[in-house]
Amino acid sequence: MLFQRLHYSMFLPFLTGLLLAAQPVPGLADPPAASAGNAPEPRVAELAEDESVEDVEQSEPLQSSTEEKASEPAPEQPPAASATTKESPGAPRNVAPNIDLKEVAPAPRAQPVETADPAAAEPAPDATASLPSPAQEGKQEPDIRPGEVFTLLGSDVIPGTSTRLAWAPGIQIAGLSQPTPVLVVNGVNAGPTLCLTGAVHGDELNGIEIIRQTVYDLNPEKLSGRVVGIPIVNLPGFQQGSRYLPDRRDLNRHFPGSPDGSLADRIAYSLFENIIRRCDMLVDIHTGSLKRTNLPQLRADMNNPEVAEFTRGFDRMAVVHSTGSPGMLRSAAVAAGIRTVTLEAGESHRIQQHQISAGVNSLTSLMEKQGMISRMFVWGDPEPVYYDSAWVRANHGGILFSEVDLGATVSKGEILGYVSDPITNAQHPIRATSDGRIIGMAVDQVVMAGFAAYHIGTEAEVPGE
């Protein structure tokens, strides 16, 4: 009997592994997503080294008017209130607990709405009555409106509170599912809803800390509007130190997603429908791809007037014109009517405090610009907008040694670095192809011919000016 028990206990994991391995991986044989336009899009191999620069290199030129874009049919969107109409009017409401985000708290657990205690949910409709009114506070101006209950992920976040919620896209083994933390600060006053997303690529760490420092510093009793922070969107990739999802796909090429598509499609759909559509503004935070670093910068479609105006709220942040690529979270959000930019800062696999500080400063200035917070904020000199940019590539293989730093201003023909052949001792210079500024570059490493080494931004003349 003892031997029989040991026999089953030793081989059960092995048999389970064989069964799981025999199952087909969803979406691995799926064809690449077709372009949304009528004209065929150029096919570009999704190499890890170039994925973070495709959106810049393939950007449409800056337009002098938006007439062409206005003539395009608007993408079909589900009803805006879909996230709040899942429950019947008489259904019990799950009130999110008020948590001081600066204090260490237990890990969040996903709780189905139907398990909420009706008795505990009864005070929810009257929760705002206990909050101080504008007249009671005395410090608020008459035109400031009180905040409203914010329903997200099946929970009601009361005005003047902050909490941690849990988002589960439903793609993992049910018994091993691990929800993704979602930080929510609902201000005591009404205002716009700002969403911050980080680690859409699981190896990009700077954005995680930018969101943590920004959200944890907010006081809901002095906030107008709401801030929703998702520090780690790609939790499986983050746990494995990988840019990609377990199905080897880039999540930032599958938005707005599909409920019955590949693994990446389903995660993108769940995030977009359950969280992103509830927001008015979105800042998607990234870093350079593997062994590349980016000057703190915004990537935005400057052909879109609302997006262009949105970029003016970020202090000391260079702007790179980029129309974006199909499947990007930024592109999908803008198509859904959400003002969105990508914030790039630093390199992957690293925590870089100077890059993090730049990101936190820019988000603080954005909230101040949008009237969400009121602080003594000293604006720095405005950074330029780079309407043109290009990567300078190595023409020889070897070891790259840079002669310039990130952010340096360079002139056409200037030597940016050398590629040294360790065997022949040949030195091959890499020269700037135009006047401009180094807004991205490869860190010193082994390179091959064709490797993108230096990203030069150029302040081109704006059409119509």
C-alpha positions as CSV (number, residue, x, y, z in Angstrom):
1,M,0.0,0.0,0.0
2,L,2.8,2.5,0.9
3,F,4.6,1.7,-2.4
4,Q,1.4,2.3,-4.3
5,R,0.9,5.7,-2.8
6,L,4.5,6.7,-3.5
7,H,4.1,5.5,-7.0
8,Y,1.1,7.7,-7.8
9,S,2.6,10.7,-6.0
10,M,5.8,10.5,-7.9
11,F,4.4,10.1,-11.4
12,L,1.2,12.2,-11.1
13,P,3.1,15.6,-12.0
14,F,4.9,13.8,-14.8
15,L,1.6,12.5,-16.3
16,T,-0.1,15.9,-15.9
17,G,2.8,17.6,-17.7
18,L,2.5,15.2,-20.6
19,L,-1.2,15.8,-20.9
20,L,-0.7,19.6,-20.8
21,A,2.1,19.4,-23.4
22,A,-0.2,17.4,-25.7
23,Q,-2.7,20.2,-25.8
24,P,-2.3,22.6,-28.8
25,V,-1.2,26.1,-27.8
26,P,-3.9,28.6,-28.8
27,G,-3.1,30.9,-31.6
28,L,0.4,29.6,-32.4
29,A,-0.7,28.7,-36.0
30,D,-2.8,31.8,-36.3
31,P,-2.0,34.0,-39.3
32,P,-0.7,37.5,-38.6
33,A,-3.5,40.0,-38.1
34,A,-4.5,41.8,-41.3
35,S,-4.2,45.5,-41.7
36,A,-7.2,47.6,-40.8
37,G,-6.8,49.7,-44.0
38,N,-7.8,48.8,-47.6
39,A,-4.3,49.2,-48.9
40,P,-1.8,46.4,-48.1
41,E,0.6,47.3,-45.3
42,P,4.3,46.5,-45.7
43,R,5.2,43.3,-43.8
44,V,8.0,43.8,-41.3
45,A,9.6,41.0,-39.4
46,E,8.9,41.5,-35.7
47,L,12.5,41.3,-34.5
48,A,13.1,42.1,-30.9
49,E,15.7,44.7,-31.6
50,D,13.4,46.8,-33.8
51,E,9.9,46.4,-32.4
52,S,10.2,49.6,-30.3
53,V,11.1,51.7,-33.4
54,E,8.7,50.4,-36.0
55,D,6.1,53.0,-35.0
56,V,8.6,55.8,-35.6
57,E,10.1,54.5,-38.8
58,Q,6.7,53.8,-40.5
59,S,5.0,56.9,-39.3
60,E,2.9,58.9,-41.8
61,P,4.2,62.4,-42.5
62,L,2.8,65.2,-40.5
63,Q,-0.3,66.6,-42.2
64,S,-1.3,70.2,-42.6
65,S,-4.9,69.3,-42.0
66,T,-7.0,66.5,-40.6
67,E,-9.6,66.4,-43.5
68,E,-8.4,63.0,-44.6
69,K,-8.7,61.5,-41.2
70,A,-12.1,63.1,-40.7
71,S,-13.4,61.3,-43.8
72,E,-12.4,57.9,-42.5
73,P,-15.3,55.9,-40.9
74,A,-15.1,55.9,-37.1
75,P,-14.3,52.4,-35.6
76,E,-17.3,50.6,-34.2
77,Q,-17.3,50.9,-30.4
78,P,-19.4,49.1,-27.8
79,P,-21.6,51.2,-25.6
80,A,-19.6,53.4,-23.3
81,A,-21.7,52.3,-20.3
82,S,-21.1,48.6,-20.9
83,A,-18.7,48.3,-18.0
84,T,-21.4,49.6,-15.6
85,T,-24.5,47.8,-17.0
86,K,-23.5,44.2,-16.2
87,E,-25.4,44.3,-13.0
88,S,-29.1,44.7,-12.7
89,P,-30.3,47.9,-10.8
90,G,-31.3,45.8,-7.7
91,A,-28.1,43.7,-7.6
92,P,-26.0,44.1,-4.5
93,R,-23.0,46.3,-4.9
94,N,-19.4,45.5,-3.9
95,V,-17.8,48.5,-2.2
96,A,-14.0,48.6,-2.6
97,P,-12.2,49.1,0.8
98,N,-10.4,52.4,1.4
99,I,-6.7,51.7,1.6
100,D,-3.7,53.9,2.3
101,L,-1.6,52.9,-0.7
102,K,1.6,54.0,1.1
103,E,1.1,51.3,3.7
104,V,2.1,47.7,3.1
105,A,-1.1,45.7,2.4
106,P,-1.9,42.0,1.7
107,A,-1.8,40.9,-1.9
108,P,-5.2,41.6,-3.7
109,R,-7.5,38.7,-4.3
110,A,-10.1,38.7,-7.0
111,Q,-13.6,38.4,-5.6
112,P,-16.7,37.7,-7.8
113,V,-19.4,40.3,-7.5
114,E,-22.1,37.8,-6.8
115,T,-20.5,36.7,-3.5
116,A,-20.8,40.2,-2.0
117,D,-22.7,40.5,1.2
118,P,-26.0,42.4,0.5
119,A,-26.0,43.8,4.1
120,A,-22.5,45.1,3.8
121,A,-23.4,46.8,0.4
122,E,-26.4,48.6,1.7
123,P,-24.5,51.8,2.7
124,A,-23.0,52.2,-0.8
125,P,-25.7,54.5,-2.2
126,D,-25.4,56.8,0.8
127,A,-21.6,56.7,1.0
128,T,-21.2,60.1,-0.7
129,A,-23.5,61.7,1.8
130,S,-20.9,61.5,4.5
131,L,-18.3,63.3,2.4
132,P,-17.8,67.0,3.0
133,S,-19.6,69.2,0.5
134,P,-18.0,72.1,-1.3
135,A,-19.7,74.5,1.2
136,Q,-18.5,72.5,4.2
137,E,-14.9,72.5,3.0
138,G,-14.7,76.2,2.5
139,K,-11.5,75.9,0.6
140,Q,-13.1,74.8,-2.7
141,E,-14.4,77.1,-5.3
142,P,-18.2,77.1,-6.1
143,D,-17.7,75.6,-9.6
144,I,-16.0,72.5,-8.2
145,R,-18.3,69.5,-8.4
146,P,-18.2,66.6,-5.9
147,G,-16.9,63.3,-7.1
148,E,-18.9,60.3,-8.0
149,V,-18.7,56.6,-7.3
150,F,-16.4,55.0,-9.8
151,T,-17.3,51.4,-10.7
152,L,-14.4,49.3,-12.0
153,L,-13.9,45.6,-12.2
154,G,-17.2,45.0,-10.3
155,S,-16.3,47.2,-7.4
156,D,-17.5,50.7,-6.4
157,V,-14.7,53.1,-5.4
158,I,-16.2,55.8,-3.2
159,P,-15.0,59.4,-3.9
160,G,-12.2,60.5,-1.6
161,T,-10.8,57.0,-1.3
162,S,-8.0,54.9,-2.8
163,T,-7.9,51.1,-3.2
164,R,-6.3,48.1,-4.8
165,L,-8.4,46.0,-7.2
166,A,-7.6,42.9,-9.1
167,W,-7.8,42.3,-12.8
168,A,-7.9,38.7,-14.1
169,P,-8.0,38.2,-17.9
170,G,-9.1,34.6,-17.4
171,I,-6.4,33.0,-19.4
172,Q,-4.6,31.0,-16.8
173,I,-5.3,27.6,-15.1
174,A,-8.2,28.4,-12.8
175,G,-6.5,26.8,-9.7
176,L,-3.3,28.7,-10.4
177,S,-4.7,32.1,-11.5
178,Q,-2.9,35.1,-10.2
179,P,-4.8,38.5,-10.5
180,T,-3.0,41.6,-11.7
181,P,-3.1,44.5,-9.2
182,V,-4.9,47.7,-10.2
183,L,-4.4,50.8,-8.2
184,V,-7.3,53.3,-8.1
185,V,-7.5,56.7,-6.5
186,N,-10.9,58.3,-6.8
187,G,-10.8,62.0,-6.0
188,V,-13.2,63.8,-3.7
189,N,-14.0,66.2,-6.6
190,A,-15.2,65.4,-10.1
191,G,-12.7,65.4,-13.0
192,P,-11.2,63.4,-15.8
193,T,-10.0,59.8,-15.5
194,L,-6.3,59.2,-16.2
195,C,-5.0,55.6,-16.8
196,L,-1.4,54.7,-16.5
197,T,-0.1,51.3,-17.8
198,G,3.3,49.8,-17.3
199,A,5.1,46.6,-18.3
200,V,3.0,45.8,-21.4
201,H,6.4,44.4,-22.3
202,G,7.3,42.3,-19.2
203,D,11.0,43.3,-19.2
204,E,10.4,47.0,-19.0
205,L,10.8,48.0,-15.4
206,N,11.1,51.8,-15.2
207,G,7.4,52.2,-15.9
208,I,6.4,50.0,-12.9
209,E,8.2,52.4,-10.5
210,I,7.0,55.5,-12.3
211,I,3.4,54.4,-11.7
212,R,4.1,53.3,-8.1
213,Q,5.7,56.6,-7.1
214,T,3.0,58.7,-9.0
215,V,-0.1,56.9,-7.7
216,Y,1.2,56.4,-4.1
217,D,1.9,60.1,-3.8
218,L,-1.7,61.1,-4.6
219,N,-4.1,62.3,-1.8
220,P,-7.7,61.4,-2.8
221,E,-9.0,64.2,-0.6
222,K,-7.1,66.7,-2.8
223,L,-7.7,65.0,-6.2
224,S,-10.2,66.0,-8.8
225,G,-11.0,63.1,-11.0
226,R,-9.6,59.6,-10.9
227,V,-6.2,57.9,-11.5
228,V,-6.1,54.2,-12.5
229,G,-2.6,52.6,-12.4
230,I,-1.7,49.2,-13.7
231,P,2.0,48.8,-13.0
232,I,2.4,45.4,-14.5
233,V,0.1,44.6,-17.4
234,N,2.1,41.6,-18.7
235,L,2.4,39.7,-15.5
236,P,3.5,36.4,-17.1
237,G,6.2,38.1,-19.0
238,F,7.3,40.1,-15.9
239,Q,7.6,36.9,-13.9
240,Q,9.8,35.4,-16.5
241,G,11.8,38.5,-17.3
242,S,10.5,38.4,-20.9
243,R,9.3,41.0,-23.2
244,Y,6.7,38.7,-24.6
245,L,3.7,36.6,-23.5
246,P,3.9,32.8,-23.0
247,D,2.6,32.3,-26.5
248,R,5.7,34.3,-27.8
249,R,3.6,37.2,-29.0
250,D,4.1,40.9,-28.4
251,L,1.0,42.1,-26.5
252,N,1.5,45.6,-27.9
253,R,0.5,44.4,-31.3
254,H,-2.9,42.9,-30.4
255,F,-5.1,45.8,-29.2
256,P,-8.0,46.2,-28.9
257,G,-8.0,42.4,-28.9
258,S,-10.6,39.7,-29.4
259,P,-12.5,37.6,-26.9
260,D,-12.0,34.4,-28.9
261,G,-8.6,35.0,-30.5
262,S,-5.1,34.1,-29.5
263,L,-3.8,34.4,-25.9
264,A,-2.5,37.9,-26.7
265,D,-5.8,38.8,-28.3
266,R,-7.8,37.7,-25.2
267,I,-5.6,39.6,-22.7
268,A,-5.7,42.7,-24.8
269,Y,-9.5,42.5,-25.1
270,S,-10.0,42.0,-21.4
271,L,-7.8,44.9,-20.5
272,F,-9.2,47.2,-23.1
273,E,-12.9,46.5,-22.4
274,N,-12.8,46.3,-18.6
275,I,-10.4,49.1,-17.9
276,I,-9.1,51.2,-20.8
277,R,-12.5,52.2,-22.1
278,R,-13.4,53.6,-18.7
279,C,-10.7,56.3,-19.0
280,D,-10.5,59.7,-20.7
281,M,-6.7,59.8,-20.9
282,L,-4.0,57.1,-21.1
283,V,-0.2,57.2,-20.7
284,D,1.4,53.9,-21.8
285,I,4.9,53.7,-20.3
286,H,7.7,51.8,-22.1
287,T,11.5,51.6,-22.3
288,G,13.9,50.9,-25.1
289,S,13.9,47.2,-26.3
290,L,16.7,44.8,-25.4
291,K,20.1,46.6,-25.1
292,R,18.7,50.0,-26.2
293,T,18.0,53.1,-24.2
294,N,15.7,56.0,-24.9
295,L,15.8,59.6,-23.8
296,P,12.7,60.4,-21.8
297,Q,10.2,61.2,-24.6
298,L,6.6,61.0,-25.7
299,R,5.6,59.3,-28.8
300,A,2.4,60.8,-30.2
301,D,0.4,61.2,-33.4
302,M,0.8,64.9,-33.9
303,N,-1.6,64.7,-36.8
304,N,-4.4,64.4,-34.2
305,P,-5.2,67.8,-32.7
306,E,-6.4,66.5,-29.4
307,V,-3.3,64.3,-28.9
308,A,-1.1,67.2,-30.0
309,E,-2.7,69.4,-27.3
310,F,-2.4,66.6,-24.8
311,T,1.4,66.5,-25.2
312,R,1.7,70.1,-24.0
313,G,0.8,69.0,-20.4
314,F,4.1,67.1,-19.9
315,D,6.9,69.1,-18.4
316,R,10.5,68.7,-19.8
317,M,9.5,65.8,-22.1
318,A,10.6,65.7,-25.7
319,V,7.9,64.7,-28.2
320,V,8.6,62.4,-31.2
321,H,5.9,62.4,-33.9
322,S,4.7,58.8,-34.4
323,T,1.4,57.8,-36.0
324,G,1.7,54.3,-34.4
325,S,1.3,50.8,-35.7
326,P,-1.9,48.7,-35.9
327,G,-2.3,46.7,-32.7
328,M,-0.6,49.1,-30.4
329,L,-2.4,50.1,-27.2
330,R,-1.8,53.7,-28.1
331,S,-3.3,53.4,-31.6
332,A,-6.4,51.4,-30.3
333,A,-7.0,53.9,-27.5
334,V,-6.8,56.9,-29.8
335,A,-9.2,55.2,-32.2
336,A,-11.6,54.8,-29.3
337,G,-11.5,58.5,-28.6
338,I,-9.1,58.4,-25.6
339,R,-6.3,60.9,-25.6
340,T,-3.2,58.7,-25.5
341,V,0.6,58.9,-25.7
342,T,3.5,56.5,-25.2
343,L,6.1,57.6,-22.6
344,E,9.5,56.1,-23.3
345,A,12.2,56.2,-20.6
346,G,15.5,54.3,-20.4
347,E,16.2,50.7,-21.1
348,S,14.7,47.3,-20.3
349,H,15.7,45.0,-17.4
350,R,16.9,48.0,-15.3
351,I,15.6,50.4,-12.7
352,Q,17.0,53.8,-13.6
353,Q,16.1,56.5,-11.0
354,H,17.0,59.5,-13.1
355,Q,14.6,58.2,-15.9
356,I,12.0,57.4,-13.3
357,S,12.2,60.9,-11.8
358,A,11.7,62.4,-15.3
359,G,8.6,60.2,-15.8
360,V,7.1,61.1,-12.4
361,N,7.7,64.8,-12.9
362,S,6.0,64.7,-16.3
363,L,2.9,62.9,-15.0
364,T,2.7,65.3,-12.1
365,S,2.8,68.2,-14.5
366,L,0.1,66.5,-16.6
367,M,-2.3,66.2,-13.7
368,E,-1.7,69.8,-12.7
369,K,-2.3,70.9,-16.3
370,Q,-5.6,68.9,-16.4
371,G,-6.8,70.5,-13.1
372,M,-6.6,67.2,-11.2
373,I,-4.2,68.4,-8.6
374,S,-3.1,71.8,-7.3
375,R,0.6,72.1,-6.5
376,M,3.3,74.7,-6.6
377,F,4.8,73.4,-9.9
378,V,7.7,75.1,-11.6
379,W,7.7,74.4,-15.3
380,G,11.0,73.9,-17.0
381,D,12.0,75.1,-20.5
382,P,9.9,73.3,-23.1
383,E,11.4,70.4,-25.0
384,P,11.3,70.4,-28.8
385,V,9.0,68.3,-30.9
386,Y,10.8,66.0,-33.3
387,Y,8.7,65.6,-36.4
388,D,11.4,63.6,-38.2
389,S,13.6,60.9,-36.8
390,A,15.7,58.1,-38.2
391,W,18.0,55.3,-37.0
392,V,21.6,55.2,-38.0
393,R,22.6,51.6,-38.5
394,A,26.0,49.8,-38.3
395,N,27.5,48.8,-41.6
396,H,29.9,46.3,-40.0
397,G,29.9,43.6,-37.3
398,G,32.0,44.0,-34.2
399,I,31.8,45.6,-30.8
400,L,30.1,49.0,-30.5
401,F,31.9,51.8,-28.6
402,S,29.9,55.1,-28.4
403,E,31.5,58.5,-28.5
404,V,28.3,60.4,-27.7
405,D,25.8,60.3,-24.9
406,L,22.1,60.0,-24.9
407,G,20.5,63.4,-25.4
408,A,23.6,64.9,-27.2
409,T,23.2,67.3,-30.0
410,V,25.0,66.2,-33.1
411,S,25.9,67.5,-36.6
412,K,25.7,65.6,-39.9
413,G,28.9,63.7,-40.5
414,E,29.9,63.7,-36.8
415,I,31.3,60.4,-35.5
416,L,28.9,58.9,-33.1
417,G,30.9,55.8,-32.3
418,Y,33.1,53.0,-33.6
419,V,32.5,49.3,-34.4
420,S,35.7,47.5,-33.6
421,D,36.5,44.1,-35.1
422,P,38.2,42.2,-32.3
423,I,39.9,39.8,-34.7
424,T,41.2,42.1,-37.5
425,N,41.5,45.2,-35.3
426,A,39.6,47.2,-37.9
427,Q,37.8,50.3,-36.6
428,H,34.6,51.3,-38.5
429,P,33.2,54.7,-37.6
430,I,29.4,55.4,-37.5
431,R,28.6,58.9,-38.6
432,A,25.5,61.0,-38.1
433,T,23.3,61.2,-41.2
434,S,21.7,64.5,-40.2
435,D,21.8,67.3,-37.7
436,G,19.7,66.6,-34.6
437,R,19.7,65.0,-31.2
438,I,20.4,61.5,-29.9
439,I,16.9,60.5,-28.6
440,G,17.7,56.7,-28.5
441,M,20.8,54.5,-28.8
442,A,22.2,51.1,-28.4
443,V,24.3,50.5,-25.3
444,D,27.9,49.3,-26.0
445,Q,27.6,45.7,-27.2
446,V,28.3,43.2,-30.0
447,V,26.5,44.3,-33.2
448,M,26.0,43.0,-36.6
449,A,25.7,44.8,-39.9
450,G,22.3,46.5,-40.1
451,F,22.0,46.9,-36.3
452,A,20.1,50.0,-35.3
453,A,22.7,52.0,-33.3
454,Y,21.6,55.7,-32.9
455,H,18.2,57.3,-33.1
456,I,18.5,60.9,-34.3
457,G,15.5,63.3,-33.9
458,T,15.2,66.3,-36.2
459,E,13.2,69.4,-35.5
460,A,11.6,69.5,-39.0
461,E,9.5,72.5,-40.2
462,V,5.9,72.0,-39.4
463,P,3.6,72.1,-42.5
464,G,1.6,75.3,-42.6
465,E,3.9,77.3,-40.3
